[in-house]
Amino acid sequence: MFRSCLTRIPRTYRASTSIRQRIPGVFVLPSTSTHSIRPNPFRPVSTTSSRILTTMGPTIKLSSGHEMPQVGFGLWKVDNVVAADTVYNAIKVGYRLFDGACDYGNEKECGEGVARAIKEGLVTRDELFITSKLWPVFEDGDKVEPAIRRSLSDWGLEYFDLYLIHFPGALKYVDPAVRYPPGWHYDGKSEVVRSNTPMHVTWAAMESVVDKGLARSIGVSNFQAQLIYDMLRYARIPPAALQIEHHPYLVQQELLNLCKTEGIAVTAYSSFGPASFLTFGFKHAHALVPLMEDELIVELAKKYGKEPSQILLRWATQRGLAVIPKTSRQAVMAQNLECTGFDLAQDDIDKITAKDVGSIRFNQPSNYFDTDKFWIFG
């Protein structure tokens, strides 16, 4: 499963004639000073800078040419009061990728944690990989640039390493002066109002933020196959990454197959399944066995001498995906970061994958509120 080092190379891509040295655990792509190559995003590769390689750990080469750490730190539901300290402590532990979003409402505090770490010499900006996301109410073409500039200002940064469209389906614009983050509802209560902006308009605006140096790479989140195929027909800059809910209960194998073929790196969120959604009272989250208590996962944790969380993360990373777990405990931060330091037997990977239910999805709008106008996973 995703074992090859490179995907099929389209005619428009040409490989360099020299191969750099192989480093244990990673595959270094050829030098591409005069040529370009489409990498396999499902295989970690090294960076070209020895210092950045040391600090980032295993990385995935994006189609944009930039390196993305394979193990990052997710910032969803990180409380504003502790966000700055959490980010700072995660940097001390060794994290270099931080996955944020306008909608999380904590970008300013997360930026303060980054600024503190840089000021104290723990890390440089070039050694970090910061992701943010465009919320649906800002998907109108003329609202994309102001939205990314607002997020950059909150973070205290000049550019994002990766900027994603958070969800497909533009919603009616809400001025940040009225409410920020704006949430799903136009009136702030219950009214969901769609915008008429088509995706190609939004994507053209996303491409423009790359042209202006506001983002180094762009991608999408929570997109399904049909929309991605459509985007690839008109995209001047193809999406470098896709972020999706991915865990043993929701594998989405065909979507992964698409991304492997098209050179799109995949980041898995909610790697521990229902654990992140129990606080919302989702009935299907409470009905399922928590993955970290699942009999197979617990059995494999004992077999490999690891924590159940590490087994779940390694199941994803060994199959070539990036992961973005979070925790406030520094000891667990270190455990999660070490999830690429061992290998699972292929038979064990297959057993975990076989737990796929297929129809179990936690992070979708209709789970959070009643709506008849926003069925994006239909």
C-alpha positions as a LaTeX table, in Angstrom:
\begin{tabular}{lrrr}
\hline
Residue & $x$ (\AA) & $y$ (\AA) & $z$ (\AA) \\
\hline
Met1 & 0.00 & 0.00 & 0.00 \\
Phe2 & 1.67 & 3.18 & $-1.24$ \\
Arg3 & 5.11 & 1.56 & $-1.22$ \\
Ser4 & 6.57 & 3.12 & $-4.34$ \\
Cys5 & 8.93 & 6.05 & $-3.89$ \\
Leu6 & 7.57 & 8.03 & $-6.82$ \\
Thr7 & 4.19 & 8.23 & $-8.48$ \\
Arg8 & 3.65 & 7.84 & $-12.17$ \\
Ile9 & 5.38 & 10.89 & $-13.68$ \\
Pro10 & 3.25 & 12.80 & $-16.21$ \\
Arg11 & 4.85 & 13.85 & $-19.49$ \\
Thr12 & 5.07 & 17.43 & $-18.24$ \\
Tyr13 & 7.44 & 16.40 & $-15.45$ \\
Arg14 & 11.08 & 15.40 & $-15.95$ \\
Ala15 & 13.41 & 13.89 & $-13.38$ \\
Ser16 & 16.92 & 15.04 & $-12.71$ \\
Thr17 & 19.71 & 12.68 & $-13.66$ \\
Ser18 & 21.34 & 12.56 & $-10.23$ \\
Ile19 & 20.04 & 11.03 & $-7.03$ \\
Arg20 & 21.11 & 12.29 & $-3.63$ \\
Gln21 & 22.10 & 9.93 & $-0.87$ \\
Arg22 & 19.44 & 7.82 & 0.77 \\
Ile23 & 18.91 & 8.61 & 4.44 \\
Pro24 & 17.42 & 5.93 & 6.74 \\
Gly25 & 13.66 & 6.30 & 6.91 \\
Val26 & 13.38 & 8.88 & 4.17 \\
Phe27 & 13.83 & 9.15 & 0.43 \\
Val28 & 15.56 & 12.23 & $-0.91$ \\
Leu29 & 14.24 & 13.41 & $-4.25$ \\
Pro30 & 16.62 & 14.31 & $-7.07$ \\
Ser31 & 17.93 & 17.84 & $-7.34$ \\
Thr32 & 15.53 & 19.84 & $-9.50$ \\
Ser33 & 17.39 & 23.04 & $-10.23$ \\
Thr34 & 16.54 & 22.88 & $-13.94$ \\
His35 & 13.91 & 20.16 & $-14.00$ \\
Ser36 & 10.78 & 19.41 & $-12.01$ \\
Ile37 & 9.39 & 16.15 & $-10.71$ \\
Arg38 & 6.09 & 15.15 & $-9.24$ \\
Pro39 & 6.85 & 13.41 & $-5.92$ \\
Asn40 & 4.89 & 10.68 & $-4.26$ \\
Pro41 & 3.22 & 12.50 & $-1.35$ \\
Phe42 & 2.68 & 9.19 & 0.41 \\
Arg43 & 6.38 & 8.72 & 1.09 \\
Pro44 & 8.35 & 10.86 & 3.59 \\
Val45 & 11.34 & 12.62 & 2.09 \\
Ser46 & 14.13 & 14.70 & 3.56 \\
Thr47 & 14.72 & 18.40 & 3.38 \\
Thr48 & 17.72 & 19.80 & 1.53 \\
Ser49 & 19.01 & 21.78 & 4.53 \\
Ser50 & 20.80 & 19.68 & 7.14 \\
Arg51 & 19.69 & 21.94 & 9.99 \\
Ile52 & 16.07 & 21.96 & 8.86 \\
Leu53 & 16.23 & 18.19 & 8.33 \\
Thr54 & 17.41 & 17.77 & 11.91 \\
Thr55 & 14.68 & 19.95 & 13.38 \\
Met56 & 11.77 & 18.91 & 11.16 \\
Gly57 & 12.14 & 15.14 & 11.29 \\
Pro58 & 10.55 & 13.10 & 8.48 \\
Thr59 & 8.98 & 15.31 & 5.82 \\
Ile60 & 6.74 & 14.97 & 2.79 \\
Lys61 & 7.67 & 16.70 & $-0.44$ \\
Leu62 & 4.76 & 18.77 & $-1.74$ \\
Ser63 & 4.10 & 19.28 & $-5.44$ \\
Ser64 & 4.97 & 22.95 & $-4.84$ \\
Gly65 & 8.53 & 21.83 & $-4.08$ \\
His66 & 8.34 & 22.64 & $-0.37$ \\
Glu67 & 8.86 & 20.20 & 2.49 \\
Met68 & 6.07 & 19.52 & 5.00 \\
Pro69 & 6.82 & 17.76 & 8.32 \\
Gln70 & 5.00 & 14.45 & 8.49 \\
Val71 & 4.06 & 14.84 & 12.15 \\
Gly72 & 2.57 & 18.15 & 13.21 \\
Phe73 & 0.53 & 19.68 & 16.00 \\
Gly74 & $-3.19$ & 20.40 & 15.54 \\
Leu75 & $-4.63$ & 23.58 & 17.06 \\
Trp76 & $-8.37$ & 22.87 & 16.87 \\
Lys77 & $-10.02$ & 23.20 & 20.30 \\
Val78 & $-6.84$ & 24.52 & 21.92 \\
Asp79 & $-8.21$ & 27.05 & 24.40 \\
Asn80 & $-7.12$ & 30.66 & 23.94 \\
Val81 & $-5.94$ & 30.88 & 27.54 \\
Val82 & $-3.33$ & 28.15 & 27.06 \\
Ala83 & $-2.72$ & 28.35 & 23.29 \\
Ala84 & 0.47 & 30.44 & 23.47 \\
Asp85 & 2.06 & 28.19 & 26.09 \\
Thr86 & 0.90 & 25.05 & 24.29 \\
Val87 & 2.54 & 26.11 & 21.02 \\
Tyr88 & 5.70 & 27.24 & 22.80 \\
Asn89 & 5.97 & 23.94 & 24.70 \\
Ala90 & 5.30 & 21.94 & 21.54 \\
Ile91 & 8.18 & 23.75 & 19.82 \\
Lys92 & 10.42 & 22.91 & 22.79 \\
Val93 & 9.45 & 19.24 & 22.45 \\
Gly94 & 10.33 & 19.33 & 18.75 \\
Tyr95 & 7.20 & 20.11 & 16.74 \\
Arg96 & 7.69 & 22.26 & 13.67 \\
Leu97 & 4.34 & 22.00 & 11.89 \\
Phe98 & 1.37 & 23.79 & 13.44 \\
Asp99 & $-2.05$ & 23.39 & 11.88 \\
Gly100 & $-4.31$ & 26.36 & 12.54 \\
Ala101 & $-7.37$ & 28.05 & 11.06 \\
Cys102 & $-9.33$ & 31.26 & 11.24 \\
Asp103 & $-12.30$ & 29.30 & 12.59 \\
Tyr104 & $-10.34$ & 28.01 & 15.59 \\
Gly105 & $-10.35$ & 31.52 & 17.03 \\
Asn106 & $-6.88$ & 31.18 & 18.58 \\
Glu107 & $-4.50$ & 32.30 & 15.83 \\
Lys108 & $-3.36$ & 35.40 & 17.71 \\
Glu109 & $-2.43$ & 33.41 & 20.81 \\
Cys110 & $-0.76$ & 30.67 & 18.76 \\
Gly111 & 1.31 & 33.36 & 17.04 \\
Glu112 & 2.39 & 34.64 & 20.43 \\
Gly113 & 3.74 & 31.18 & 21.25 \\
Val114 & 5.69 & 31.12 & 18.00 \\
Ala115 & 7.06 & 34.62 & 18.57 \\
Arg116 & 8.25 & 33.68 & 22.04 \\
Ala117 & 10.05 & 30.59 & 20.77 \\
Ile118 & 11.75 & 32.52 & 17.98 \\
Lys119 & 12.75 & 35.33 & 20.33 \\
Glu120 & 14.36 & 32.84 & 22.71 \\
Gly121 & 16.27 & 31.20 & 19.87 \\
Leu122 & 14.50 & 27.85 & 20.09 \\
Val123 & 13.67 & 27.92 & 16.40 \\
Thr124 & 13.79 & 30.15 & 13.34 \\
Arg125 & 10.83 & 31.02 & 11.13 \\
Asp126 & 12.34 & 29.00 & 8.27 \\
Glu127 & 12.33 & 25.91 & 10.48 \\
Leu128 & 8.59 & 26.16 & 11.10 \\
Phe129 & 5.72 & 25.08 & 8.87 \\
Ile130 & 2.54 & 27.00 & 9.65 \\
Thr131 & $-0.81$ & 26.09 & 8.10 \\
Ser132 & $-3.99$ & 28.15 & 8.18 \\
Lys133 & $-7.36$ & 27.82 & 6.46 \\
Leu134 & $-9.89$ & 29.92 & 4.57 \\
Trp135 & $-13.38$ & 29.80 & 6.11 \\
Pro136 & $-16.39$ & 29.42 & 3.71 \\
Val137 & $-17.72$ & 32.95 & 4.29 \\
Phe138 & $-14.47$ & 34.27 & 2.77 \\
Glu139 & $-14.55$ & 32.16 & $-0.40$ \\
Asp140 & $-15.81$ & 34.97 & $-2.65$ \\
Gly141 & $-12.94$ & 35.89 & $-4.96$ \\
Asp142 & $-12.37$ & 39.36 & $-3.54$ \\
Lys143 & $-12.50$ & 38.17 & 0.07 \\
Val144 & $-9.70$ & 35.58 & $-0.05$ \\
Glu145 & $-6.75$ & 37.95 & 0.16 \\
Pro146 & $-8.19$ & 40.05 & 3.01 \\
Ala147 & $-8.92$ & 36.81 & 4.87 \\
Ile148 & $-5.38$ & 35.46 & 4.61 \\
Arg149 & $-3.95$ & 38.85 & 5.52 \\
Arg150 & $-6.11$ & 38.91 & 8.66 \\
Ser151 & $-4.88$ & 35.46 & 9.66 \\
Leu152 & $-1.26$ & 36.41 & 8.94 \\
Ser153 & $-1.65$ & 39.52 & 11.07 \\
Asp154 & $-3.06$ & 37.46 & 13.94 \\
Trp155 & $-0.17$ & 35.01 & 13.70 \\
Gly156 & 2.38 & 37.83 & 13.32 \\
Leu157 & 3.72 & 36.24 & 10.13 \\
Glu158 & 4.55 & 37.40 & 6.61 \\
Tyr159 & 3.51 & 34.15 & 4.90 \\
Phe160 & 1.92 & 30.76 & 5.54 \\
Asp161 & 3.68 & 27.61 & 4.48 \\
Leu162 & 0.32 & 26.11 & 3.56 \\
Tyr163 & $-3.08$ & 27.75 & 3.14 \\
Leu164 & $-6.13$ & 25.53 & 2.72 \\
Ile165 & $-9.76$ & 26.03 & 1.75 \\
His166 & $-11.30$ & 24.75 & 4.98 \\
Phe167 & $-14.56$ & 23.39 & 3.53 \\
Pro168 & $-16.00$ & 23.37 & 0.01 \\
Gly169 & $-19.11$ & 25.45 & $-0.56$ \\
Ala170 & $-18.94$ & 29.24 & $-0.28$ \\
Leu171 & $-21.22$ & 30.93 & 2.25 \\
Lys172 & $-22.47$ & 34.51 & 2.27 \\
Tyr173 & $-19.80$ & 36.95 & 3.39 \\
Val174 & $-19.74$ & 38.08 & 7.01 \\
Asp175 & $-17.66$ & 41.18 & 7.67 \\
Pro176 & $-15.02$ & 40.52 & 10.37 \\
Ala177 & $-16.12$ & 43.79 & 11.97 \\
Val178 & $-19.48$ & 42.13 & 12.63 \\
Arg179 & $-18.19$ & 38.81 & 13.95 \\
Tyr180 & $-14.83$ & 37.03 & 13.89 \\
Pro181 & $-14.43$ & 34.16 & 13.60 \\
Pro182 & $-17.72$ & 34.24 & 11.70 \\
Gly183 & $-18.90$ & 30.65 & 12.21 \\
Trp184 & $-21.37$ & 28.87 & 9.95 \\
His185 & $-24.42$ & 31.06 & 10.32 \\
Tyr186 & $-24.96$ & 34.35 & 8.54 \\
Asp187 & $-26.99$ & 35.75 & 11.44 \\
Gly188 & $-24.74$ & 34.18 & 14.06 \\
Lys189 & $-27.61$ & 31.95 & 15.19 \\
Ser190 & $-29.20$ & 29.53 & 12.74 \\
Glu191 & $-29.37$ & 30.95 & 9.19 \\
Val192 & $-27.11$ & 29.24 & 6.65 \\
Val193 & $-26.88$ & 31.34 & 3.47 \\
Arg194 & $-24.91$ & 30.07 & 0.50 \\
Ser195 & $-22.87$ & 32.30 & $-1.79$ \\
Asn196 & $-23.08$ & 31.91 & $-5.57$ \\
Thr197 & $-19.29$ & 31.91 & $-5.96$ \\
Pro198 & $-18.08$ & 28.82 & $-7.86$ \\
Met199 & $-14.96$ & 26.99 & $-6.75$ \\
His200 & $-12.87$ & 28.04 & $-9.76$ \\
Val201 & $-13.21$ & 31.68 & $-8.68$ \\
Thr202 & $-12.10$ & 30.88 & $-5.15$ \\
Trp203 & $-9.19$ & 28.81 & $-6.40$ \\
Ala204 & $-7.97$ & 31.56 & $-8.73$ \\
Ala205 & $-7.89$ & 33.87 & $-5.70$ \\
Met206 & $-5.96$ & 31.21 & $-3.77$ \\
Glu207 & $-3.42$ & 31.05 & $-6.58$ \\
Ser208 & $-3.03$ & 34.81 & $-6.39$ \\
Val209 & $-1.97$ & 34.67 & $-2.73$ \\
Val210 & 0.87 & 32.37 & $-3.81$ \\
Asp211 & 1.83 & 34.86 & $-6.53$ \\
Lys212 & 1.93 & 37.62 & $-3.90$ \\
Gly213 & 4.07 & 35.60 & $-1.49$ \\
Leu214 & 1.37 & 35.28 & 1.17 \\
Ala215 & 1.39 & 31.48 & 0.99 \\
Arg216 & 4.06 & 29.11 & $-0.25$ \\
Ser217 & 1.69 & 26.23 & $-0.93$ \\
Ile218 & $-2.09$ & 25.97 & $-1.23$ \\
Gly219 & $-4.50$ & 23.11 & $-0.86$ \\
Val220 & $-7.93$ & 21.98 & 0.26 \\
Ser221 & $-9.60$ & 20.37 & 3.24 \\
Asn222 & $-12.70$ & 18.18 & 3.49 \\
Phe223 & $-12.97$ & 17.92 & $-0.30$ \\
Gln224 & $-14.23$ & 14.79 & $-2.06$ \\
Ala225 & $-13.02$ & 13.17 & $-5.28$ \\
Gln226 & $-15.42$ & 14.74 & $-7.80$ \\
Leu227 & $-14.57$ & 18.31 & $-6.79$ \\
Ile228 & $-10.84$ & 17.58 & $-6.77$ \\
Tyr229 & $-11.00$ & 16.12 & $-10.27$ \\
Asp230 & $-12.85$ & 19.23 & $-11.42$ \\
Met231 & $-10.24$ & 21.50 & $-9.82$ \\
Leu232 & $-7.41$ & 19.70 & $-11.56$ \\
Arg233 & $-8.94$ & 20.61 & $-14.93$ \\
Tyr234 & $-8.61$ & 24.36 & $-14.41$ \\
Ala235 & $-6.01$ & 24.86 & $-11.66$ \\
Arg236 & $-2.94$ & 26.82 & $-12.71$ \\
Ile237 & $-1.41$ & 25.77 & $-9.39$ \\
Pro238 & $-2.76$ & 22.32 & $-8.46$ \\
Pro239 & $-3.62$ & 21.68 & $-4.81$ \\
Ala240 & $-0.50$ & 20.54 & $-2.99$ \\
Ala241 & $-2.32$ & 19.01 & $-0.05$ \\
Leu242 & $-5.65$ & 17.62 & 1.11 \\
Gln243 & $-6.63$ & 17.45 & 4.75 \\
Ile244 & $-9.34$ & 14.95 & 5.69 \\
Glu245 & $-10.87$ & 13.14 & 8.62 \\
His246 & $-9.01$ & 9.84 & 8.59 \\
His247 & $-8.95$ & 7.05 & 11.14 \\
Pro248 & $-9.62$ & 3.30 & 11.14 \\
Tyr249 & $-13.40$ & 3.90 & 11.21 \\
Leu250 & $-13.17$ & 6.21 & 8.15 \\
Val251 & $-10.33$ & 5.23 & 5.81 \\
Gln252 & $-11.55$ & 6.82 & 2.52 \\
Gln253 & $-9.25$ & 4.57 & 0.52 \\
Glu254 & $-10.44$ & 5.64 & $-2.95$ \\
Leu255 & $-9.81$ & 9.28 & $-2.07$ \\
Leu256 & $-6.30$ & 8.33 & $-0.95$ \\
Asn257 & $-5.79$ & 6.49 & $-4.23$ \\
Leu258 & $-6.75$ & 9.63 & $-6.15$ \\
Cys259 & $-4.29$ & 11.76 & $-4.18$ \\
Lys260 & $-1.48$ & 9.27 & $-4.65$ \\
Thr261 & $-1.99$ & 9.29 & $-8.41$ \\
Glu262 & $-2.32$ & 13.08 & $-8.67$ \\
Gly263 & 0.60 & 13.97 & $-6.39$ \\
Ile264 & $-1.50$ & 15.50 & $-3.59$ \\
Ala265 & $-0.17$ & 15.05 & $-0.05$ \\
Val266 & $-2.76$ & 13.95 & 2.52 \\
Thr267 & $-2.93$ & 15.06 & 6.13 \\
Ala268 & $-5.12$ & 13.05 & 8.49 \\
Tyr269 & $-7.00$ & 14.82 & 11.24 \\
Ser270 & $-8.98$ & 13.17 & 14.07 \\
Ser271 & $-6.56$ & 10.24 & 14.00 \\
Phe272 & $-8.07$ & 8.92 & 17.23 \\
Gly273 & $-11.57$ & 8.71 & 15.78 \\
Pro274 & $-14.49$ & 9.65 & 18.04 \\
Ala275 & $-12.29$ & 10.93 & 20.90 \\
Ser276 & $-12.36$ & 14.56 & 19.72 \\
Phe277 & $-16.13$ & 14.60 & 19.25 \\
Leu278 & $-17.47$ & 13.17 & 22.49 \\
Thr279 & $-17.82$ & 16.66 & 23.97 \\
Phe280 & $-20.29$ & 17.56 & 21.21 \\
Gly281 & $-22.66$ & 14.79 & 22.30 \\
Phe282 & $-22.62$ & 13.04 & 18.92 \\
Lys283 & $-24.58$ & 9.80 & 19.38 \\
His284 & $-22.51$ & 7.87 & 16.85 \\
Ala285 & $-19.30$ & 8.98 & 18.59 \\
His286 & $-20.55$ & 7.64 & 21.92 \\
Ala287 & $-21.85$ & 4.45 & 20.31 \\
Leu288 & $-18.45$ & 3.38 & 18.99 \\
Val289 & $-15.65$ & 1.81 & 21.00 \\
Pro290 & $-12.98$ & 4.49 & 21.53 \\
Leu291 & $-10.11$ & 3.56 & 19.25 \\
Met292 & $-7.54$ & 3.80 & 22.01 \\
Glu293 & $-9.57$ & 1.23 & 23.94 \\
Asp294 & $-10.23$ & $-0.98$ & 20.93 \\
Glu295 & $-9.16$ & $-4.59$ & 21.50 \\
Leu296 & $-6.97$ & $-4.77$ & 18.38 \\
Ile297 & $-5.25$ & $-1.42$ & 18.99 \\
Val298 & $-4.57$ & $-2.27$ & 22.64 \\
Glu299 & $-3.23$ & $-5.69$ & 21.62 \\
Leu300 & $-0.88$ & $-4.13$ & 19.06 \\
Ala301 & 0.29 & $-1.52$ & 21.56 \\
Lys302 & 1.38 & $-4.34$ & 23.87 \\
Lys303 & 2.98 & $-6.24$ & 20.98 \\
Tyr304 & 5.14 & $-3.26$ & 19.94 \\
Gly305 & 5.69 & $-1.80$ & 23.40 \\
Lys306 & 3.98 & 1.46 & 22.43 \\
Glu307 & 0.95 & 3.50 & 23.44 \\
Pro308 & $-2.36$ & 2.94 & 21.58 \\
Ser309 & $-2.11$ & 6.52 & 20.30 \\
Gln310 & 1.28 & 5.75 & 18.74 \\
Ile311 & $-0.14$ & 2.68 & 16.99 \\
Leu312 & $-2.94$ & 4.76 & 15.47 \\
Leu313 & $-0.56$ & 7.49 & 14.34 \\
Arg314 & 1.95 & 5.00 & 12.92 \\
Trp315 & $-0.84$ & 3.26 & 10.99 \\
Ala316 & $-1.32$ & 6.57 & 9.18 \\
Thr317 & 2.29 & 7.72 & 8.85 \\
Gln318 & 3.61 & 4.35 & 7.70 \\
Arg319 & 1.04 & 4.49 & 4.89 \\
Gly320 & 2.48 & 7.87 & 3.88 \\
Leu321 & 0.03 & 10.33 & 5.43 \\
Ala322 & 0.85 & 13.30 & 7.64 \\
Val323 & $-0.79$ & 13.57 & 11.06 \\
Ile324 & $-1.60$ & 16.48 & 13.37 \\
Pro325 & $-2.42$ & 15.17 & 16.87 \\
Lys326 & $-2.64$ & 17.51 & 19.83 \\
Thr327 & $-2.30$ & 17.32 & 23.59 \\
Ser328 & $-1.46$ & 19.69 & 26.43 \\
Arg329 & 0.83 & 17.15 & 28.14 \\
Gln330 & 4.46 & 17.44 & 27.11 \\
Ala331 & 5.17 & 13.76 & 27.73 \\
Val332 & 2.37 & 12.80 & 25.34 \\
Met333 & 3.57 & 15.45 & 22.87 \\
Ala334 & 6.88 & 13.60 & 22.75 \\
Gln335 & 5.17 & 10.21 & 22.38 \\
Asn336 & 3.10 & 11.42 & 19.44 \\
Leu337 & 6.13 & 12.99 & 17.78 \\
Glu338 & 7.96 & 9.67 & 18.01 \\
Cys339 & 5.28 & 7.79 & 16.05 \\
Thr340 & 7.57 & 7.40 & 13.01 \\
Gly341 & 10.31 & 5.71 & 15.02 \\
Phe342 & 9.06 & 2.15 & 14.58 \\
Asp343 & 7.32 & 0.06 & 11.93 \\
Leu344 & 4.17 & $-2.03$ & 12.01 \\
Ala345 & 4.03 & $-5.34$ & 10.19 \\
Gln346 & 1.99 & $-5.11$ & 6.99 \\
Asp347 & $-0.42$ & $-7.70$ & 8.35 \\
Asp348 & $-1.10$ & $-5.50$ & 11.37 \\
Ile349 & $-1.64$ & $-2.45$ & 9.15 \\
Asp350 & $-4.16$ & $-4.46$ & 7.14 \\
Lys351 & $-6.00$ & $-5.53$ & 10.29 \\
Ile352 & $-6.37$ & $-1.92$ & 11.41 \\
Thr353 & $-7.50$ & $-0.81$ & 7.94 \\
Ala354 & $-10.14$ & $-3.57$ & 7.94 \\
Lys355 & $-11.93$ & $-1.77$ & 10.79 \\
Asp356 & $-13.19$ & 0.75 & 8.20 \\
Val357 & $-16.93$ & 1.34 & 8.59 \\
Gly358 & $-17.06$ & 3.72 & 5.64 \\
Ser359 & $-20.14$ & 5.71 & 6.64 \\
Ile360 & $-18.93$ & 6.98 & 10.01 \\
Arg361 & $-18.02$ & 10.65 & 9.71 \\
Phe362 & $-17.79$ & 13.01 & 12.66 \\
Asn363 & $-16.64$ & 16.36 & 11.27 \\
Gln364 & $-19.45$ & 17.49 & 8.99 \\
Pro365 & $-21.70$ & 20.54 & 9.30 \\
Ser366 & $-24.94$ & 18.57 & 9.68 \\
Asn367 & $-23.56$ & 16.95 & 12.84 \\
Tyr368 & $-23.17$ & 20.33 & 14.52 \\
Phe369 & $-26.47$ & 21.95 & 13.54 \\
Asp370 & $-29.69$ & 21.21 & 11.67 \\
Thr371 & $-29.51$ & 22.25 & 8.02 \\
Asp372 & $-31.08$ & 21.42 & 4.70 \\
Lys373 & $-28.69$ & 23.62 & 2.71 \\
Phe374 & $-25.18$ & 22.33 & 3.33 \\
Trp375 & $-24.77$ & 18.62 & 2.56 \\
Ile376 & $-21.16$ & 18.80 & 1.42 \\
Phe377 & $-20.47$ & 15.09 & 1.97 \\
Gly378 & $-23.61$ & 13.91 & 0.17 \\
\hline
\end{tabular}
